Amino acid sequence: GALLAQDRGDDLARMFRLFARVADGLEPMAKMFMDHAKERGRALLEERRGQIERARAEQRKPSAAEPELVEGLLALHDRLTEMVKTLFGGHVLFRKALKEAFQDVVNTDASADIGNVEMLVAYADRALRGAIKLDEAQLEELLEKLLQLFIYLSDKDLYSELYRDALAKRLLQSKSASFEAEKGMIAKMKMQQGAPFTTKLEGMVNDYNVGEDTEKKFQTHLDALRKSGGASGGGSG
């Protein structure tokens, strides 16, 4: 535990090689790694709670667009994924430990008012609006990392609903920084969750991107979706 806390990579790698020679020797080490990951993630959630409390004390409304928690989770996931790869040889026990830890953290809301799903959608929205200054390759990399956090979510239907609303606003307001990035992110979700999850998202982008009277056609499409319940339903239709 202390080696993890102190980020002593060489010692951890030696410990891994030693314990790997013992029957069931890696299980306690993987458990320590999982506990460390949960502890660091919960510390990020606690920082978010403090951020919300400060905002309320100053009579400011907390916002899902505040990026610190998502940025912290992305950085933590990067660091721990690299540890699994370089120090623990990509061993299945450590990959499983990382998955279980992040499932716990990502599905624990720091606030009852603004959940982690809302913050992940808001962060993706900032990226796809171009509010985060990135080139195409960097944007692609960031969206891939956000997808990794999305995979841990238990309530993907809520994510789909909120993502559709954010996508509709980007398109209607002509705020999308890149149609290629929009289509790329939808393709990533389709690959992960299957075609039904992204059917309406694909339809929105395709309908917006064709025809001469784009805005009118797209608004008609959205109105039809709302009448059929599609604009506010789950992600399975």
C-alpha positions in Angstrom: 0.0 0.0 0.0 2.8 2.4 0.9 4.6 1.7 -2.3 1.5 2.6 -4.3 0.9 5.7 -2.3 4.5 6.8 -2.9 4.4 5.8 -6.6 7.5 3.6 -6.3 7.3 1.9 -9.7 10.6 -0.1 -9.6 9.7 -1.6 -6.2 6.2 -2.4 -7.3 7.5 -4.2 -10.4 9.9 -6.2 -8.4 7.2 -7.1 -5.9 4.9 -8.2 -8.8 7.6 -10.5 -10.2 8.3 -12.0 -6.8 4.6 -12.6 -5.9 3.9 -14.0 -9.4 6.1 -17.0 -8.4 3.9 -17.9 -5.5 0.6 -19.7 -5.9 -2.2 -17.1 -5.5 0.4 -14.6 -4.5 -0.9 -11.9 -6.8 -4.4 -11.8 -5.5 -3.6 -9.8 -2.3 -1.4 -7.4 -4.3 -4.2 -6.8 -6.9 -6.6 -6.2 -3.9 -4.2 -3.5 -2.6 -4.1 -2.0 -6.1 -7.9 -1.9 -6.3 -8.2 -0.3 -2.8 -5.6 2.3 -3.8 -7.5 3.1 -7.0 -10.8 3.4 -5.1 -9.1 5.7 -2.5 -7.7 8.0 -5.1 -11.0 8.1 -6.9 -13.0 8.8 -3.8 -10.6 11.6 -3.0 -11.6 13.2 -6.3 -15.3 12.8 -5.4 -14.6 14.5 -2.1 -12.9 17.4 -3.8 -16.0 17.7 -6.0 -18.2 17.8 -2.9 -16.1 20.6 -1.5 -16.4 22.5 -4.7 -20.2 22.2 -4.6 -20.3 23.3 -1.0 -18.2 26.3 -1.7 -20.4 27.3 -4.6 -23.5 27.1 -2.4 -21.9 29.0 0.4 -21.1 31.8 -2.1 -24.7 31.6 -3.4 -23.5 30.3 -6.8 -25.2 27.5 -8.6 -23.0 24.4 -9.1 -22.6 23.4 -12.7 -22.2 20.1 -14.5 -19.8 21.9 -16.8 -17.2 22.3 -14.1 -14.5 20.1 -15.5 -12.2 19.3 -12.5 -13.8 15.9 -11.5 -13.8 14.5 -15.0 -10.3 15.8 -15.7 -9.2 14.2 -12.4 -10.8 10.9 -13.3 -9.2 10.9 -16.8 -5.7 11.6 -15.3 -6.2 8.9 -12.6 -7.4 6.4 -15.2 -4.4 7.2 -17.4 -1.9 6.7 -14.6 -3.4 3.5 -13.2 -3.8 2.0 -16.7 -0.1 2.7 -17.4 0.8 1.1 -14.1 -1.1 -2.1 -15.0 0.6 -2.2 -18.4 4.2 -1.4 -17.4 4.5 -2.6 -13.8 2.1 -5.5 -13.7 2.5 -6.9 -17.2 -1.1 -6.3 -18.1 -2.1 -9.1 -15.8 -5.8 -10.0 -15.8 -6.1 -9.6 -12.0 -4.9 -6.0 -12.1 -7.0 -5.2 -15.1 -10.0 -6.6 -13.2 -9.0 -4.6 -10.1 -8.9 -1.4 -12.1 -12.3 -2.1 -13.7 -13.9 -2.8 -10.4 -12.4 0.3 -8.7 -13.6 2.6 -11.5 -17.0 1.1 -11.7 -17.3 1.9 -8.0 -16.0 5.5 -8.3 -17.7 6.5 -11.6 -21.1 5.3 -10.3 -20.8 7.1 -7.0 -22.2 10.6 -7.4 -20.5 13.4 -5.5 -23.8 15.3 -5.5 -27.5 14.3 -5.6 -28.1 17.4 -7.7 -25.5 16.9 -10.4 -24.5 13.3 -11.1 -21.4 11.9 -12.8 -23.4 11.1 -15.9 -24.3 14.8 -16.3 -20.6 15.8 -15.9 -19.3 13.3 -18.4 -21.9 14.4 -21.0 -21.1 18.1 -20.3 -17.3 17.4 -20.6 -17.8 15.6 -24.0 -20.0 18.6 -25.0 -17.2 21.1 -24.2 -14.7 19.0 -26.2 -17.0 18.7 -29.2 -17.9 22.4 -29.1 -14.2 23.2 -29.3 -14.1 24.8 -25.9 -11.0 22.7 -25.1 -8.3 23.8 -27.4 -7.1 20.6 -29.2 -6.1 19.6 -32.7 -8.0 16.7 -34.4 -5.6 14.0 -33.1 -5.8 15.3 -29.6 -9.6 15.6 -29.7 -9.8 12.0 -31.0 -7.5 10.8 -28.1 -9.6 12.7 -25.5 -12.9 11.3 -26.9 -11.4 7.8 -26.7 -10.5 8.3 -23.0 -14.0 9.7 -22.3 -15.4 6.5 -23.8 -13.4 4.5 -21.3 -15.2 6.3 -18.4 -18.5 5.9 -20.2 -18.0 2.2 -20.4 -17.9 2.0 -16.5 -21.3 3.8 -16.2 -24.2 1.6 -15.1 -26.9 4.1 -16.3 -26.0 4.3 -20.0 -29.6 5.1 -21.0 -29.5 8.4 -19.0 -26.2 9.1 -20.7 -27.8 8.5 -24.1 -30.7 10.8 -23.3 -28.5 13.7 -22.2 -26.0 13.1 -25.0 -28.8 13.4 -27.6 -30.0 16.7 -26.0 -26.5 18.1 -26.1 -25.9 16.9 -29.6 -29.2 18.5 -30.8 -28.1 21.9 -29.3 -24.6 21.7 -30.9 -26.1 21.1 -34.3 -29.0 23.6 -34.0 -26.6 26.3 -32.8 -23.9 25.4 -35.3 -21.5 24.9 -32.3 -20.0 21.6 -33.3 -16.3 21.9 -33.8 -16.0 18.9 -36.1 -18.6 16.7 -37.8 -15.9 14.0 -38.2 -15.4 14.0 -34.4 -19.1 13.9 -33.8 -19.5 10.9 -36.2 -16.4 9.3 -34.7 -17.7 9.5 -31.1 -21.0 8.0 -32.2 -19.2 5.2 -34.0 -17.2 4.5 -30.8 -20.4 4.2 -28.8 -22.0 2.0 -31.5 -19.1 -0.3 -31.4 -19.3 -0.5 -27.6 -23.1 -0.7 -27.1 -24.5 -1.9 -30.4 -26.4 -0.2 -33.2 -29.7 0.4 -31.3 -28.0 2.6 -28.8 -26.8 5.1 -31.4 -29.6 4.9 -34.1 -31.1 8.2 -33.2 -27.7 9.9 -32.8 -26.7 8.7 -36.3 -30.0 9.9 -37.7 -29.6 13.4 -36.2 -26.1 13.9 -37.7 -27.1 12.5 -41.1 -30.3 14.6 -41.3 -28.4 17.7 -40.3 -25.7 17.1 -42.8 -27.7 16.7 -45.9 -30.1 18.9 -47.9 -30.2 22.6 -48.7 -32.6 23.7 -46.0 -30.6 22.0 -43.2 -31.8 23.8 -40.1 -35.5 23.5 -41.0 -35.2 19.8 -41.9 -33.3 19.1 -38.7 -35.8 20.9 -36.6 -38.6 18.9 -38.3 -36.7 15.7 -37.5 -36.3 16.7 -33.8 -40.1 17.6 -33.6 -40.9 14.1 -35.0 -38.6 12.5 -32.5 -40.2 14.3 -29.6 -43.7 13.4 -30.7 -42.7 9.7 -30.8 -41.0 10.0 -27.4 -37.6 9.5 -29.1 -36.0 12.7 -27.9 -36.4 11.9 -24.2 -36.5 8.1 -24.2 -33.8 5.6 -23.3 -31.0 4.4 -25.5 -32.4 1.2 -26.7 -34.7 2.3 -29.5 
